[in-house]
Amino acid sequence: MNYKTLIFCLSIIAFSCNNEVQDSEFEQDGFFDLEKFVDQQLDKELILPSVKRIINLDGKVESSDIENFNKKENLVYLEKFNINQPRWYDKYTVEKTGNQLIYTARDSSLRVERFELKQNDDEVVSIDIKYKTGTFISSTKKNIHWEPGNILRIDNQNKSLWTEPSRLQIEWQFTQ
């Protein structure tokens, strides 16, 4: 077999292994790239004129309106839940139904258990993340719901051997 034939055969194999069409610009190199999406959102509008923040700590609710809210800190926090890492491509199952893309962890050692993305055409409508971490001493579960431009909700549940379980929910309603 000569050199050109070998290259041709390898090209055919590589092309046939990569026949999945990617629908979103954020999926071109693997999974949905949350970090890239967050950066794009920060480029749009960094300061919001008004945000309503609601904090619920173990059933005690406090609400406040924040003027000239800088959303950078909140959105940069989301980047730590990005699963678009080549080492994880075989560690998640990917299910696509209609406008929904769901990544589910195959390995229980992964902290992001589920990453769900809903799109309307190419626009991201919502992102839901289930995250867990823990040791034999304490554990944390987070449920994050983000509707870009509308709402960000973080539900944080903590358990520890030395303290009572606690639940902290923080919600930012981005009003225009």
C-alpha positions in Angstrom: 0.0 0.0 0.0 1.5 3.3 -1.0 1.6 6.5 1.1 -1.3 8.3 -0.7 -3.6 5.3 -0.4 -2.9 5.1 3.3 -3.7 8.8 3.8 -6.9 8.4 1.8 -8.0 5.4 3.9 -7.3 7.2 7.1 -9.2 10.3 5.9 -12.2 8.2 5.1 -12.1 6.5 8.5 -11.7 9.8 10.3 -14.6 11.4 8.3 -16.9 8.4 9.0 -16.2 8.5 12.7 -17.2 12.2 12.9 -20.5 12.2 11.1 -22.5 13.9 13.9 -23.7 17.4 12.9 -23.3 20.0 15.6 -26.3 22.4 15.9 -24.7 25.1 18.0 -21.6 27.2 17.7 -20.9 26.2 21.4 -20.7 22.5 20.6 -18.1 22.5 17.8 -15.3 20.8 19.7 -17.3 18.5 21.9 -19.9 19.3 24.5 -21.7 22.6 25.0 -19.1 25.1 26.1 -20.6 26.9 29.1 -17.4 29.0 29.6 -17.6 30.3 26.0 -21.3 31.0 26.4 -20.8 32.9 29.7 -18.1 35.0 28.1 -20.5 35.9 25.3 -23.2 36.9 27.8 -20.7 39.1 29.6 -19.8 40.8 26.3 -23.5 41.8 25.8 -24.3 43.8 28.9 -22.3 43.8 32.1 -24.3 46.2 34.3 -28.1 45.7 34.7 -30.2 48.6 35.8 -32.2 46.6 38.4 -32.0 43.1 39.9 -34.3 41.6 42.5 -32.4 39.2 44.8 -34.3 36.7 46.9 -32.4 34.7 49.6 -34.1 31.8 51.3 -32.0 30.3 54.2 -33.8 27.3 55.7 -37.2 28.9 55.1 -36.3 32.4 56.2 -36.8 34.6 53.1 -35.2 38.0 52.5 -35.7 40.1 49.3 -33.9 43.2 48.1 -33.7 45.2 44.9 -30.2 46.0 43.7 -29.6 48.9 41.3 -26.7 49.0 38.8 -26.0 45.3 39.3 -22.7 43.9 37.9 -23.5 40.4 36.7 -19.9 39.4 36.1 -19.4 37.7 39.5 -22.5 35.6 39.2 -21.9 34.5 35.7 -18.2 33.7 36.1 -19.2 31.4 39.0 -21.1 29.3 36.5 -17.9 28.6 34.5 -16.8 26.1 37.1 -19.6 23.8 36.0 -18.4 23.5 32.4 -18.2 19.9 31.3 -16.7 20.6 27.9 -13.4 18.8 28.7 -11.9 16.2 26.3 -11.1 13.9 29.2 -14.9 13.8 30.0 -16.3 13.1 26.5 -16.7 9.4 27.3 -17.9 10.0 30.8 -21.3 11.5 29.9 -24.2 10.1 28.0 -25.7 12.7 25.5 -29.4 12.7 24.8 -30.9 15.1 22.3 -34.6 15.4 22.0 -36.2 18.3 20.2 -34.8 21.5 21.6 -33.2 19.8 24.6 -29.7 18.5 25.1 -29.0 16.5 28.2 -25.6 15.3 29.5 -25.8 12.7 32.2 -22.7 11.5 34.1 -21.8 7.8 33.7 -19.3 7.9 36.4 -20.4 8.7 40.0 -17.1 10.4 40.8 -18.0 13.3 38.5 -19.3 16.3 40.3 -21.6 17.6 37.6 -24.2 14.8 37.5 -26.5 16.3 34.9 -26.2 19.3 32.5 -29.4 20.2 30.7 -29.6 22.7 27.9 -32.8 24.0 26.2 -32.6 26.0 23.0 -35.0 27.7 20.7 -33.3 27.7 17.3 -29.7 28.7 18.2 -30.7 30.8 21.3 -30.2 29.3 24.7 -33.4 29.4 26.7 -32.3 27.7 29.9 -29.5 25.8 31.5 -30.0 23.4 34.4 -27.1 21.9 36.3 -27.1 19.2 39.1 -23.9 19.2 41.0 -22.7 17.2 44.0 -19.5 17.0 46.0 -18.7 15.4 49.3 -16.7 13.3 51.7 -17.7 11.0 54.5 -17.8 14.1 56.7 -19.9 16.5 54.6 -21.7 16.8 51.3 -23.1 19.5 49.1 -25.7 19.3 46.4 -26.4 22.2 44.0 -29.2 22.7 41.6 -28.6 25.6 39.3 -31.2 27.1 36.9 -30.3 29.9 34.5 -32.5 31.6 32.0 -30.1 34.1 30.3 -31.4 37.6 30.7 -34.2 36.6 33.0 -33.2 34.6 36.1 -30.4 32.8 37.9 -31.3 30.4 40.8 -28.9 28.5 42.9 -30.2 25.9 45.4 -27.5 24.8 47.7 -28.0 21.9 50.2 -25.4 21.0 52.8 -25.1 18.1 55.1 -22.4 17.6 57.7 -21.7 15.2 60.6 -21.4 18.1 63.0 -24.2 20.4 62.0 -27.9 20.2 61.0 -28.6 20.0 57.2 -29.0 23.5 55.7 -30.5 24.8 52.5 -29.6 28.1 50.9 -31.5 29.3 47.8 -30.5 32.5 46.1 -32.4 33.8 43.1 -31.6 36.8 41.0 -34.4 38.1 38.8 -33.0 40.3 36.1 -35.7 43.0 35.4 -35.2 45.3 32.5 
